[in-house]
Amino acid sequence: MPIEISDPGDERVRDYFTLTDVLLRSRLEPERGLYLAESEKVIRRALAAGHRPRSFLMGQRWVTDLSDLVETAESQGVPVYVAPAGVIEAMTGFHLHRGALASMHRPLLVPPEELLQDALRGKASRVVVLEDIVDHTNMGAVFRSCAALGVDAVLITPRCADPLYRRSVRVSMGTVFQVPWTRIDPWPAGIQVLRDHGFTVAAFALGDGAISLDELATDQPDRLAIVFGTEGDGLSRLAVKGADVVVKIPMAGGVDSLNIASASAVGIWALRPPRRLSAGG
């Protein structure tokens, strides 16, 4: 039977305390080896990806709506906690209107070399590198584009936001579980790791010598690593200098750049391998 919680300070549900404190959670969750999945769709995608739950927290009505998850959890000895809406809000810091939360075991990250080897199983490979993306919403949006547009792997630099932070996972609609990813450190020295695996490194940046996205798309290599920079300043000078090619998206209307979420979607779509995608919305 689900375990009823009436005290928002109950230590059994400490995984769910103060979820709106970004700085606190960004430190505590990796330290504890966990992340939070919010909403039925996201939780199911996490489980489908093979991630293991630590516990579930939900309102009473969701015990029935998610009865299959509850039964499976209880058969595996995973606690299912149930609490009134007010208790959950006092505990987490926000109103849970998506039904359920799950505390999940954080999967271990593999070395970049291992991830790249897996990406090379097909003839044509596309890898995205994210440099210093600090906004969790943008991180989730980029991962959603990567999943939808057939990216084989994502590498993120040391200062990037956590793709498994609750907001990133929610914005990605759980697609952060579908695209293999890891951190690449050190950076930009890690560009050599990409080259060692046969990738041409394309840096998206403005500047002298940059070619248009159309030019690269018409004559692109089989193995391509596409590098996108931070929301404000764009790519670092050293990352641009270390790339094999610098590419820009032509603009009109006096606009010099797009939001990283938009720019990445445009760039990944234009540089997709032929016949990689099926029909979709």
KOLKE-464700 format. One record per residue (C-alpha): residue number from 1; residue in one letter; x negated, y negated, z negated. Coordinates in Angstrom, 2 decimals. Each point is the difference from the previous one (the first is absolute). Last residue first. Example, Ala and Ser with C-alpha at 12.3 -4.5 7.8 and 13.67 -1.06 7.14 Angstrom:
BEGIN
<torgu num="2" residu="S" x="-13.67" y="1.06" z="-7.14"/>
<torgu num="1" residu="A" x="1.37" y="3.44" z="-0.66"/>
//
This chain:
BEGIN
<torgu num="281" residu="G" x="-5.22" y="-16.48" z="36.39"/>
<torgu num="280" residu="G" x="-1.59" y="3.12" z="1.40"/>
<torgu num="279" residu="A" x="-1.07" y="1.81" z="3.13"/>
<torgu num="278" residu="S" x="-3.19" y="2.02" z="-0.24"/>
<torgu num="277" residu="L" x="-3.47" y="-1.47" z="-0.41"/>
<torgu num="276" residu="R" x="-3.49" y="1.19" z="0.97"/>
<torgu num="275" residu="R" x="0.56" y="0.16" z="3.77"/>
<torgu num="274" residu="P" x="-2.92" y="-2.35" z="0.68"/>
<torgu num="273" residu="P" x="-2.04" y="-0.93" z="-3.08"/>
<torgu num="272" residu="R" x="1.31" y="-3.01" z="-1.90"/>
<torgu num="271" residu="L" x="-1.96" y="-3.22" z="0.51"/>
<torgu num="270" residu="A" x="2.93" y="-2.31" z="0.74"/>
<torgu num="269" residu="W" x="2.09" y="1.47" z="-2.80"/>
<torgu num="268" residu="I" x="-2.82" y="-0.20" z="-2.53"/>
<torgu num="267" residu="G" x="-0.72" y="-3.63" z="0.87"/>
<torgu num="266" residu="V" x="3.61" y="-1.19" z="-0.13"/>
<torgu num="265" residu="A" x="0.71" y="1.82" z="-3.26"/>
<torgu num="264" residu="S" x="-3.25" y="-1.25" z="-1.55"/>
<torgu num="263" residu="A" x="0.72" y="-3.59" z="0.98"/>
<torgu num="262" residu="S" x="3.51" y="0.12" z="-1.45"/>
<torgu num="261" residu="A" x="-1.03" y="1.36" z="-3.41"/>
<torgu num="260" residu="I" x="-3.09" y="-2.22" z="-0.05"/>
<torgu num="259" residu="N" x="2.09" y="-3.13" z="0.56"/>
<torgu num="258" residu="L" x="-0.71" y="-1.40" z="3.44"/>
<torgu num="257" residu="S" x="-2.68" y="-2.41" z="1.21"/>
<torgu num="256" residu="D" x="-0.80" y="-3.23" z="1.84"/>
<torgu num="255" residu="V" x="3.50" y="-1.31" z="0.70"/>
<torgu num="254" residu="G" x="0.16" y="-3.09" z="2.25"/>
<torgu num="253" residu="G" x="3.02" y="1.31" z="1.84"/>
<torgu num="252" residu="A" x="-1.75" y="2.93" z="1.64"/>
<torgu num="251" residu="M" x="-2.40" y="2.67" z="-1.19"/>
<torgu num="250" residu="P" x="-2.33" y="2.56" z="1.58"/>
<torgu num="249" residu="I" x="-0.80" y="2.84" z="-2.44"/>
<torgu num="248" residu="K" x="-3.72" y="0.12" z="-0.64"/>
<torgu num="247" residu="V" x="-2.74" y="2.62" z="0.32"/>
<torgu num="246" residu="V" x="-3.59" y="0.23" z="-1.19"/>
<torgu num="245" residu="V" x="-1.98" y="2.98" z="1.30"/>
<torgu num="244" residu="D" x="-2.67" y="2.28" z="-1.42"/>
<torgu num="243" residu="A" x="0.53" y="-1.31" z="-3.52"/>
<torgu num="242" residu="G" x="-2.86" y="-0.88" z="-2.36"/>
<torgu num="241" residu="K" x="0.17" y="-3.76" z="0.56"/>
<torgu num="240" residu="V" x="3.74" y="-0.05" z="-0.65"/>
<torgu num="239" residu="A" x="-0.45" y="1.96" z="-3.22"/>
<torgu num="238" residu="L" x="-2.86" y="-2.26" z="-1.06"/>
<torgu num="237" residu="R" x="2.03" y="-3.17" z="0.59"/>
<torgu num="236" residu="S" x="2.87" y="1.29" z="-2.11"/>
<torgu num="235" residu="L" x="3.30" y="0.71" z="1.70"/>
<torgu num="234" residu="G" x="2.98" y="-2.28" z="-0.46"/>
<torgu num="233" residu="D" x="-0.14" y="-2.96" z="-2.36"/>
<torgu num="232" residu="G" x="3.55" y="0.09" z="-1.36"/>
<torgu num="231" residu="E" x="1.64" y="3.41" z="0.37"/>
<torgu num="230" residu="T" x="-3.17" y="2.09" z="-0.10"/>
<torgu num="229" residu="G" x="-1.48" y="1.65" z="3.03"/>
<torgu num="228" residu="F" x="0.95" y="2.68" z="2.52"/>
<torgu num="227" residu="V" x="-2.38" y="2.59" z="1.49"/>
<torgu num="226" residu="I" x="1.05" y="2.42" z="2.75"/>
<torgu num="225" residu="A" x="-2.14" y="3.15" z="0.21"/>
<torgu num="224" residu="L" x="0.23" y="1.55" z="3.47"/>
<torgu num="223" residu="R" x="-0.85" y="3.46" z="1.25"/>
<torgu num="222" residu="D" x="1.22" y="0.69" z="3.52"/>
<torgu num="221" residu="P" x="-1.37" y="-3.31" z="1.24"/>
<torgu num="220" residu="Q" x="2.16" y="-2.81" z="1.36"/>
<torgu num="219" residu="D" x="0.04" y="-1.48" z="3.49"/>
<torgu num="218" residu="T" x="3.39" y="-1.61" z="0.62"/>
<torgu num="217" residu="A" x="0.68" y="-0.52" z="-3.70"/>
<torgu num="216" residu="L" x="-3.29" y="-1.83" z="-0.53"/>
<torgu num="215" residu="E" x="0.82" y="-2.58" z="2.65"/>
<torgu num="214" residu="D" x="3.61" y="-0.37" z="-1.18"/>
<torgu num="213" residu="L" x="-1.17" y="-0.72" z="-3.55"/>
<torgu num="212" residu="S" x="-1.99" y="-2.94" z="1.32"/>
<torgu num="211" residu="I" x="-3.77" y="-0.12" z="-0.31"/>
<torgu num="210" residu="A" x="-1.84" y="-1.82" z="-2.77"/>
<torgu num="209" residu="G" x="-3.33" y="-1.51" z="1.08"/>
<torgu num="208" residu="D" x="0.39" y="-3.17" z="-2.00"/>
<torgu num="207" residu="G" x="2.36" y="0.28" z="-2.91"/>
<torgu num="206" residu="L" x="3.27" y="1.35" z="-1.29"/>
<torgu num="205" residu="A" x="0.15" y="3.39" z="-1.68"/>
<torgu num="204" residu="F" x="1.25" y="3.56" z="0.39"/>
<torgu num="203" residu="A" x="-3.09" y="2.19" z="-0.27"/>
<torgu num="202" residu="A" x="-0.29" y="3.00" z="2.32"/>
<torgu num="201" residu="V" x="-2.41" y="2.76" z="-1.10"/>
<torgu num="200" residu="T" x="-0.66" y="2.72" z="2.57"/>
<torgu num="199" residu="F" x="0.15" y="3.30" z="-1.84"/>
<torgu num="198" residu="G" x="-2.42" y="2.85" z="0.60"/>
<torgu num="197" residu="H" x="-0.19" y="1.42" z="-3.50"/>
<torgu num="196" residu="D" x="-3.32" y="-1.70" z="-0.71"/>
<torgu num="195" residu="R" x="1.56" y="-3.23" z="1.23"/>
<torgu num="194" residu="L" x="2.66" y="0.15" z="-2.70"/>
<torgu num="193" residu="V" x="-2.59" y="0.72" z="-2.69"/>
<torgu num="192" residu="Q" x="-2.03" y="-2.94" z="1.34"/>
<torgu num="191" residu="I" x="2.94" y="-2.31" z="-0.67"/>
<torgu num="190" residu="G" x="-0.39" y="1.02" z="-3.63"/>
<torgu num="189" residu="A" x="-2.63" y="-2.73" z="-0.43"/>
<torgu num="188" residu="P" x="2.97" y="-2.40" z="0.06"/>
<torgu num="187" residu="W" x="0.82" y="1.26" z="-2.60"/>
<torgu num="186" residu="P" x="-1.44" y="2.37" z="-2.56"/>
<torgu num="185" residu="D" x="2.35" y="1.76" z="-0.51"/>
<torgu num="184" residu="I" x="2.82" y="1.24" z="2.21"/>
<torgu num="183" residu="R" x="3.15" y="0.74" z="-1.98"/>
<torgu num="182" residu="T" x="2.30" y="2.81" z="1.05"/>
<torgu num="181" residu="W" x="2.98" y="0.65" z="2.21"/>
<torgu num="180" residu="P" x="2.00" y="2.79" z="1.65"/>
<torgu num="179" residu="V" x="3.30" y="-1.35" z="1.38"/>
<torgu num="178" residu="Q" x="3.16" y="1.74" z="-1.21"/>
<torgu num="177" residu="F" x="0.02" y="-0.90" z="-3.70"/>
<torgu num="176" residu="V" x="-0.37" y="-3.72" z="0.73"/>
<torgu num="175" residu="T" x="3.15" y="0.56" z="2.08"/>
<torgu num="174" residu="G" x="2.10" y="-0.18" z="-3.16"/>
<torgu num="173" residu="M" x="2.26" y="-2.76" z="1.28"/>
<torgu num="172" residu="S" x="-3.16" y="-2.09" z="0.57"/>
<torgu num="171" residu="V" x="1.61" y="-2.85" z="-1.92"/>
<torgu num="170" residu="R" x="0.73" y="2.34" z="-2.93"/>
<torgu num="169" residu="V" x="-3.49" y="1.54" z="-0.08"/>
<torgu num="168" residu="S" x="-1.65" y="-3.41" z="0.08"/>
<torgu num="167" residu="R" x="2.32" y="-1.30" z="-2.72"/>
<torgu num="166" residu="R" x="-0.64" y="3.01" z="-2.26"/>
<torgu num="165" residu="Y" x="-3.80" y="-0.11" z="0.30"/>
<torgu num="164" residu="L" x="-1.17" y="2.99" z="2.04"/>
<torgu num="163" residu="P" x="-1.61" y="-2.08" z="2.76"/>
<torgu num="162" residu="D" x="-2.15" y="-1.68" z="-2.70"/>
<torgu num="161" residu="A" x="-1.08" y="-3.46" z="1.09"/>
<torgu num="160" residu="C" x="-3.23" y="-0.34" z="1.96"/>
<torgu num="159" residu="R" x="-3.22" y="-1.11" z="-1.70"/>
<torgu num="158" residu="P" x="-1.89" y="3.26" z="0.62"/>
<torgu num="157" residu="T" x="0.74" y="0.24" z="3.75"/>
<torgu num="156" residu="I" x="2.86" y="2.05" z="1.40"/>
<torgu num="155" residu="L" x="-0.24" y="2.82" z="2.54"/>
<torgu num="154" residu="V" x="3.17" y="1.17" z="1.74"/>
<torgu num="153" residu="A" x="0.35" y="3.25" z="1.95"/>
<torgu num="152" residu="D" x="1.56" y="1.53" z="3.14"/>
<torgu num="151" residu="V" x="2.07" y="-3.00" z="1.09"/>
<torgu num="150" residu="G" x="3.11" y="1.13" z="1.89"/>
<torgu num="149" residu="L" x="2.11" y="-3.12" z="0.35"/>
<torgu num="148" residu="A" x="2.61" y="0.65" z="-2.70"/>
<torgu num="147" residu="A" x="-2.50" y="1.05" z="-2.67"/>
<torgu num="146" residu="C" x="-2.37" y="-2.89" z="0.70"/>
<torgu num="145" residu="S" x="2.90" y="-2.45" z="0.14"/>
<torgu num="144" residu="R" x="1.26" y="1.17" z="-3.40"/>
<torgu num="143" residu="F" x="-3.53" y="-0.20" z="-1.37"/>
<torgu num="142" residu="V" x="-0.25" y="-3.62" z="1.14"/>
<torgu num="141" residu="A" x="3.29" y="-0.87" z="-1.73"/>
<torgu num="140" residu="G" x="-1.11" y="1.59" z="-3.26"/>
<torgu num="139" residu="M" x="-3.25" y="-1.93" z="-0.07"/>
<torgu num="138" residu="N" x="1.78" y="-3.22" z="0.89"/>
<torgu num="137" residu="T" x="2.34" y="0.42" z="-2.95"/>
<torgu num="136" residu="H" x="-2.88" y="0.87" z="-2.31"/>
<torgu num="135" residu="D" x="-1.90" y="-3.19" z="0.85"/>
<torgu num="134" residu="V" x="-3.76" y="0.40" z="-0.44"/>
<torgu num="133" residu="I" x="-1.12" y="1.08" z="3.47"/>
<torgu num="132" residu="D" x="-3.79" y="-0.20" z="-0.46"/>
<torgu num="131" residu="E" x="-0.99" y="1.74" z="3.26"/>
<torgu num="130" residu="L" x="2.39" y="2.54" z="1.50"/>
<torgu num="129" residu="V" x="-1.43" y="2.61" z="2.38"/>
<torgu num="128" residu="V" x="2.35" y="1.78" z="2.41"/>
<torgu num="127" residu="V" x="-0.98" y="3.26" z="1.69"/>
<torgu num="126" residu="R" x="1.21" y="1.20" z="3.38"/>
<torgu num="125" residu="S" x="-1.10" y="3.30" z="1.50"/>
<torgu num="124" residu="A" x="0.24" y="1.43" z="3.50"/>
<torgu num="123" residu="K" x="-1.08" y="3.59" z="0.60"/>
<torgu num="122" residu="G" x="1.72" y="1.30" z="-3.14"/>
<torgu num="121" residu="R" x="-1.74" y="1.54" z="-3.00"/>
<torgu num="120" residu="L" x="-2.02" y="-3.16" z="-0.42"/>
<torgu num="119" residu="A" x="2.15" y="-1.45" z="-2.79"/>
<torgu num="118" residu="D" x="-0.96" y="2.89" z="-2.30"/>
<torgu num="117" residu="Q" x="-3.66" y="-0.82" z="0.48"/>
<torgu num="116" residu="L" x="0.76" y="-3.63" z="-0.75"/>
<torgu num="115" residu="L" x="1.60" y="0.89" z="-3.33"/>
<torgu num="114" residu="E" x="-2.97" y="2.12" z="-1.01"/>
<torgu num="113" residu="E" x="-2.47" y="-2.76" z="0.83"/>
<torgu num="112" residu="P" x="2.08" y="-2.55" z="-1.89"/>
<torgu num="111" residu="P" x="-0.42" y="2.02" z="-3.23"/>
<torgu num="110" residu="V" x="3.24" y="1.50" z="-1.40"/>
<torgu num="109" residu="L" x="2.32" y="-1.77" z="-2.40"/>
<torgu num="108" residu="L" x="1.57" y="2.03" z="-2.80"/>
<torgu num="107" residu="P" x="3.79" y="0.09" z="-0.05"/>
<torgu num="106" residu="R" x="1.75" y="-2.13" z="-2.65"/>
<torgu num="105" residu="H" x="2.35" y="2.13" z="-2.10"/>
<torgu num="104" residu="M" x="3.48" y="-1.44" z="0.32"/>
<torgu num="103" residu="S" x="2.28" y="-1.91" z="-2.36"/>
<torgu num="102" residu="A" x="3.40" y="0.06" z="1.61"/>
<torgu num="101" residu="L" x="2.61" y="-2.72" z="0.02"/>
<torgu num="100" residu="A" x="3.68" y="0.31" z="0.76"/>
<torgu num="99" residu="G" x="3.16" y="-1.69" z="1.16"/>
<torgu num="98" residu="R" x="-1.05" y="-2.79" z="2.30"/>
<torgu num="97" residu="H" x="1.61" y="-2.69" z="-2.16"/>
<torgu num="96" residu="L" x="-2.53" y="0.12" z="-2.82"/>
<torgu num="95" residu="H" x="0.26" y="-3.45" z="-1.55"/>
<torgu num="94" residu="F" x="-3.47" y="-1.27" z="-0.88"/>
<torgu num="93" residu="G" x="-2.43" y="-0.20" z="-2.92"/>
<torgu num="92" residu="T" x="-0.66" y="3.73" z="-0.27"/>
<torgu num="91" residu="M" x="1.09" y="0.76" z="-3.56"/>
<torgu num="90" residu="A" x="2.57" y="-2.73" z="-0.50"/>
<torgu num="89" residu="E" x="1.48" y="0.78" z="3.43"/>
<torgu num="88" residu="I" x="0.10" y="3.73" z="-0.73"/>
<torgu num="87" residu="V" x="1.71" y="-0.60" z="-3.34"/>
<torgu num="86" residu="G" x="2.57" y="-2.30" z="1.58"/>
<torgu num="85" residu="A" x="0.77" y="2.48" z="2.78"/>
<torgu num="84" residu="P" x="0.69" y="2.83" z="-2.45"/>
<torgu num="83" residu="A" x="-2.65" y="2.74" z="-0.21"/>
<torgu num="82" residu="V" x="-0.76" y="3.43" z="1.46"/>
<torgu num="81" residu="Y" x="-3.41" y="1.68" z="-0.12"/>
<torgu num="80" residu="V" x="-0.85" y="3.04" z="2.13"/>
<torgu num="79" residu="P" x="-3.00" y="1.91" z="-1.34"/>
<torgu num="78" residu="V" x="-1.99" y="2.22" z="2.40"/>
<torgu num="77" residu="G" x="0.01" y="3.61" z="-1.26"/>
<torgu num="76" residu="Q" x="0.09" y="1.49" z="3.50"/>
<torgu num="75" residu="S" x="3.58" y="1.26" z="-0.25"/>
<torgu num="74" residu="E" x="0.97" y="-3.38" z="-1.46"/>
<torgu num="73" residu="A" x="-1.48" y="-1.85" z="2.95"/>
<torgu num="72" residu="T" x="1.71" y="2.26" z="2.54"/>
<torgu num="71" residu="E" x="3.39" y="-0.43" z="-1.68"/>
<torgu num="70" residu="V" x="-0.39" y="-3.78" z="-0.24"/>
<torgu num="69" residu="L" x="-1.11" y="-0.29" z="3.61"/>
<torgu num="68" residu="D" x="3.00" y="2.04" z="1.17"/>
<torgu num="67" residu="S" x="2.36" y="-1.99" z="-2.24"/>
<torgu num="66" residu="L" x="-1.04" y="-3.32" z="1.50"/>
<torgu num="65" residu="D" x="3.53" y="-1.42" z="0.28"/>
<torgu num="64" residu="T" x="1.03" y="1.73" z="-3.23"/>
<torgu num="63" residu="V" x="-2.89" y="-1.21" z="-2.15"/>
<torgu num="62" residu="W" x="0.30" y="-3.23" z="1.93"/>
<torgu num="61" residu="R" x="3.19" y="-0.97" z="-1.82"/>
<torgu num="60" residu="Q" x="-1.84" y="0.03" z="-3.36"/>
<torgu num="59" residu="G" x="-2.67" y="-2.54" z="0.93"/>
<torgu num="58" residu="M" x="-3.45" y="1.26" z="0.91"/>
<torgu num="57" residu="L" x="-3.52" y="0.73" z="-1.19"/>
<torgu num="56" residu="F" x="-2.03" y="2.92" z="1.40"/>
<torgu num="55" residu="S" x="-3.19" y="1.58" z="-1.31"/>
<torgu num="54" residu="R" x="-3.57" y="0.98" z="0.92"/>
<torgu num="53" residu="P" x="0.85" y="0.74" z="3.62"/>
<torgu num="52" residu="R" x="-2.42" y="1.75" z="2.40"/>
<torgu num="51" residu="H" x="-0.72" y="-1.29" z="3.49"/>
<torgu num="50" residu="G" x="0.41" y="2.54" z="2.79"/>
<torgu num="49" residu="A" x="0.91" y="-2.41" z="2.77"/>
<torgu num="48" residu="A" x="3.62" y="1.16" z="-0.26"/>
<torgu num="47" residu="L" x="-0.05" y="-1.01" z="-3.67"/>
<torgu num="46" residu="A" x="-1.12" y="-3.52" z="0.87"/>
<torgu num="45" residu="R" x="2.57" y="-0.21" z="2.79"/>
<torgu num="44" residu="R" x="2.74" y="1.10" z="-2.37"/>
<torgu num="43" residu="I" x="-1.01" y="-2.62" z="-2.54"/>
<torgu num="42" residu="V" x="-0.03" y="-2.74" z="2.64"/>
<torgu num="41" residu="K" x="3.45" y="0.92" z="1.30"/>
<torgu num="40" residu="E" x="1.54" y="0.30" z="-3.48"/>
<torgu num="39" residu="S" x="-1.25" y="-3.35" z="-1.22"/>
<torgu num="38" residu="E" x="-3.23" y="-1.06" z="-1.74"/>
<torgu num="37" residu="A" x="-3.28" y="1.92" z="-0.13"/>
<torgu num="36" residu="L" x="-2.44" y="-0.95" z="-2.74"/>
<torgu num="35" residu="Y" x="-3.73" y="0.82" z="-0.01"/>
<torgu num="34" residu="L" x="-2.18" y="2.12" z="-2.25"/>
<torgu num="33" residu="G" x="-3.58" y="0.87" z="-0.87"/>
<torgu num="32" residu="R" x="0.08" y="-1.74" z="-3.37"/>
<torgu num="31" residu="E" x="-2.82" y="-2.36" z="0.96"/>
<torgu num="30" residu="P" x="1.48" y="-0.46" z="3.48"/>
<torgu num="29" residu="E" x="3.35" y="-1.02" z="-1.56"/>
<torgu num="28" residu="L" x="-1.44" y="-2.18" z="-2.75"/>
<torgu num="27" residu="R" x="-1.92" y="-2.54" z="2.05"/>
<torgu num="26" residu="S" x="2.53" y="-0.83" z="2.71"/>
<torgu num="25" residu="R" x="2.72" y="0.30" z="-2.67"/>
<torgu num="24" residu="L" x="-1.46" y="-2.73" z="-2.18"/>
<torgu num="23" residu="L" x="-0.69" y="-2.42" z="2.85"/>
<torgu num="22" residu="V" x="3.40" y="0.60" z="1.60"/>
<torgu num="21" residu="D" x="2.09" y="-0.41" z="-3.16"/>
<torgu num="20" residu="T" x="3.42" y="0.86" z="1.48"/>
<torgu num="19" residu="L" x="-0.21" y="3.66" z="-1.06"/>
<torgu num="18" residu="T" x="-0.09" y="-0.93" z="-3.68"/>
<torgu num="17" residu="F" x="0.32" y="3.58" z="-1.40"/>
<torgu num="16" residu="Y" x="0.79" y="2.89" z="2.35"/>
<torgu num="15" residu="D" x="-2.89" y="2.34" z="-0.81"/>
<torgu num="14" residu="R" x="0.84" y="-0.64" z="-3.68"/>
<torgu num="13" residu="V" x="3.06" y="2.24" z="0.32"/>
<torgu num="12" residu="R" x="-0.80" y="2.43" z="-2.81"/>
<torgu num="11" residu="E" x="-1.23" y="-2.92" z="-2.08"/>
<torgu num="10" residu="D" x="3.57" y="-1.24" z="-0.58"/>
<torgu num="9" residu="G" x="-0.17" y="-3.81" z="0.12"/>
<torgu num="8" residu="P" x="3.18" y="-0.37" z="2.05"/>
<torgu num="7" residu="D" x="1.83" y="1.95" z="-2.75"/>
<torgu num="6" residu="S" x="3.14" y="1.90" z="1.08"/>
<torgu num="5" residu="I" x="-1.56" y="2.73" z="2.13"/>
<torgu num="4" residu="E" x="2.00" y="3.15" z="0.83"/>
<torgu num="3" residu="I" x="-1.96" y="3.05" z="1.17"/>
<torgu num="2" residu="P" x="1.55" y="1.75" z="2.98"/>
<torgu num="1" residu="M" x="1.15" y="3.57" z="-0.63"/>
//
